[in-house]
Amino acid sequence: MMDIVSHQHIEKQEGVCGEKARVAGTRIRVQDIYIWNELQGRSPDEIVSDFPQLTLADVYAALAYYWDHTDEIQQELIAADSLLEQIRRTSPSPLEKKLGEKDAAFDQVSS
């Protein structure tokens, strides 16, 4: 029965959200709902209030999917963190670049 309920609310589709599990008909991923609920402490009601395209059933189905597929979702989160760290190392943000230029100019003036 759980698989039937999950399939009504959760889907994966090639070319959408990196093929990650998401709430059907939306671009809200299961991992997003997990983060909002478990890591940020937001209740299912708060999540629905902030994202009115979701129903409570969607949120609970996403959380059930997470707990049934914990390893899969955690691997996706680890991969995303790794990619973000790689991007930070190889491509400084425009703000960091501008601050670096300011620091270099200040060093030249103060010398």
MODELLER restraints for C-alpha pairs under 7 A, 6 or more apart:
rsr = mdl.restraints
at = mdl.atoms
rsr.add(forms.Gaussian(group=physical.xy_distance, feature=features.Distance(at['CA:6:A'], at['CA:61:A']), mean=5.78, stdev=0.5))
rsr.add(forms.Gaussian(group=physical.xy_distance, feature=features.Distance(at['CA:6:A'], at['CA:65:A']), mean=6.75, stdev=0.5))
rsr.add(forms.Gaussian(group=physical.xy_distance, feature=features.Distance(at['CA:9:A'], at['CA:23:A']), mean=5.64, stdev=0.5))
rsr.add(forms.Gaussian(group=physical.xy_distance, feature=features.Distance(at['CA:9:A'], at['CA:24:A']), mean=5.21, stdev=0.5))
rsr.add(forms.Gaussian(group=physical.xy_distance, feature=features.Distance(at['CA:9:A'], at['CA:58:A']), mean=5.64, stdev=0.5))
rsr.add(forms.Gaussian(group=physical.xy_distance, feature=features.Distance(at['CA:9:A'], at['CA:61:A']), mean=6.33, stdev=0.5))
rsr.add(forms.Gaussian(group=physical.xy_distance, feature=features.Distance(at['CA:10:A'], at['CA:21:A']), mean=6.39, stdev=0.5))
rsr.add(forms.Gaussian(group=physical.xy_distance, feature=features.Distance(at['CA:10:A'], at['CA:22:A']), mean=5.49, stdev=0.5))
rsr.add(forms.Gaussian(group=physical.xy_distance, feature=features.Distance(at['CA:10:A'], at['CA:23:A']), mean=4.64, stdev=0.5))
rsr.add(forms.Gaussian(group=physical.xy_distance, feature=features.Distance(at['CA:10:A'], at['CA:24:A']), mean=5.04, stdev=0.5))
rsr.add(forms.Gaussian(group=physical.xy_distance, feature=features.Distance(at['CA:10:A'], at['CA:62:A']), mean=6.68, stdev=0.5))
rsr.add(forms.Gaussian(group=physical.xy_distance, feature=features.Distance(at['CA:11:A'], at['CA:21:A']), mean=5.56, stdev=0.5))
rsr.add(forms.Gaussian(group=physical.xy_distance, feature=features.Distance(at['CA:11:A'], at['CA:22:A']), mean=5.55, stdev=0.5))
rsr.add(forms.Gaussian(group=physical.xy_distance, feature=features.Distance(at['CA:11:A'], at['CA:23:A']), mean=6.30, stdev=0.5))
rsr.add(forms.Gaussian(group=physical.xy_distance, feature=features.Distance(at['CA:11:A'], at['CA:24:A']), mean=5.32, stdev=0.5))
rsr.add(forms.Gaussian(group=physical.xy_distance, feature=features.Distance(at['CA:12:A'], at['CA:19:A']), mean=5.37, stdev=0.5))
rsr.add(forms.Gaussian(group=physical.xy_distance, feature=features.Distance(at['CA:12:A'], at['CA:20:A']), mean=5.80, stdev=0.5))
rsr.add(forms.Gaussian(group=physical.xy_distance, feature=features.Distance(at['CA:12:A'], at['CA:21:A']), mean=4.87, stdev=0.5))
rsr.add(forms.Gaussian(group=physical.xy_distance, feature=features.Distance(at['CA:12:A'], at['CA:22:A']), mean=6.36, stdev=0.5))
rsr.add(forms.Gaussian(group=physical.xy_distance, feature=features.Distance(at['CA:13:A'], at['CA:19:A']), mean=5.32, stdev=0.5))
rsr.add(forms.Gaussian(group=physical.xy_distance, feature=features.Distance(at['CA:17:A'], at['CA:27:A']), mean=6.47, stdev=0.5))
rsr.add(forms.Gaussian(group=physical.xy_distance, feature=features.Distance(at['CA:20:A'], at['CA:29:A']), mean=6.74, stdev=0.5))
rsr.add(forms.Gaussian(group=physical.xy_distance, feature=features.Distance(at['CA:21:A'], at['CA:29:A']), mean=5.79, stdev=0.5))
rsr.add(forms.Gaussian(group=physical.xy_distance, feature=features.Distance(at['CA:21:A'], at['CA:30:A']), mean=5.69, stdev=0.5))
rsr.add(forms.Gaussian(group=physical.xy_distance, feature=features.Distance(at['CA:22:A'], at['CA:28:A']), mean=5.50, stdev=0.5))
rsr.add(forms.Gaussian(group=physical.xy_distance, feature=features.Distance(at['CA:22:A'], at['CA:29:A']), mean=3.85, stdev=0.5))
rsr.add(forms.Gaussian(group=physical.xy_distance, feature=features.Distance(at['CA:22:A'], at['CA:30:A']), mean=5.05, stdev=0.5))
rsr.add(forms.Gaussian(group=physical.xy_distance, feature=features.Distance(at['CA:23:A'], at['CA:29:A']), mean=6.16, stdev=0.5))
rsr.add(forms.Gaussian(group=physical.xy_distance, feature=features.Distance(at['CA:23:A'], at['CA:30:A']), mean=6.70, stdev=0.5))
rsr.add(forms.Gaussian(group=physical.xy_distance, feature=features.Distance(at['CA:23:A'], at['CA:58:A']), mean=6.45, stdev=0.5))
rsr.add(forms.Gaussian(group=physical.xy_distance, feature=features.Distance(at['CA:23:A'], at['CA:62:A']), mean=6.85, stdev=0.5))
rsr.add(forms.Gaussian(group=physical.xy_distance, feature=features.Distance(at['CA:30:A'], at['CA:62:A']), mean=5.12, stdev=0.5))
rsr.add(forms.Gaussian(group=physical.xy_distance, feature=features.Distance(at['CA:30:A'], at['CA:66:A']), mean=6.60, stdev=0.5))
rsr.add(forms.Gaussian(group=physical.xy_distance, feature=features.Distance(at['CA:31:A'], at['CA:73:A']), mean=6.38, stdev=0.5))
rsr.add(forms.Gaussian(group=physical.xy_distance, feature=features.Distance(at['CA:33:A'], at['CA:59:A']), mean=6.83, stdev=0.5))
rsr.add(forms.Gaussian(group=physical.xy_distance, feature=features.Distance(at['CA:33:A'], at['CA:62:A']), mean=6.80, stdev=0.5))
rsr.add(forms.Gaussian(group=physical.xy_distance, feature=features.Distance(at['CA:34:A'], at['CA:63:A']), mean=6.18, stdev=0.5))
rsr.add(forms.Gaussian(group=physical.xy_distance, feature=features.Distance(at['CA:36:A'], at['CA:42:A']), mean=5.58, stdev=0.5))
rsr.add(forms.Gaussian(group=physical.xy_distance, feature=features.Distance(at['CA:37:A'], at['CA:43:A']), mean=5.86, stdev=0.5))
rsr.add(forms.Gaussian(group=physical.xy_distance, feature=features.Distance(at['CA:37:A'], at['CA:44:A']), mean=6.93, stdev=0.5))
rsr.add(forms.Gaussian(group=physical.xy_distance, feature=features.Distance(at['CA:44:A'], at['CA:56:A']), mean=6.46, stdev=0.5))
rsr.add(forms.Gaussian(group=physical.xy_distance, feature=features.Distance(at['CA:44:A'], at['CA:59:A']), mean=6.20, stdev=0.5))
rsr.add(forms.Gaussian(group=physical.xy_distance, feature=features.Distance(at['CA:45:A'], at['CA:56:A']), mean=6.91, stdev=0.5))
rsr.add(forms.Gaussian(group=physical.xy_distance, feature=features.Distance(at['CA:48:A'], at['CA:54:A']), mean=5.52, stdev=0.5))
rsr.add(forms.Gaussian(group=physical.xy_distance, feature=features.Distance(at['CA:48:A'], at['CA:55:A']), mean=6.06, stdev=0.5))
rsr.add(forms.Gaussian(group=physical.xy_distance, feature=features.Distance(at['CA:48:A'], at['CA:56:A']), mean=6.45, stdev=0.5))
rsr.add(forms.Gaussian(group=physical.xy_distance, feature=features.Distance(at['CA:66:A'], at['CA:73:A']), mean=6.68, stdev=0.5))
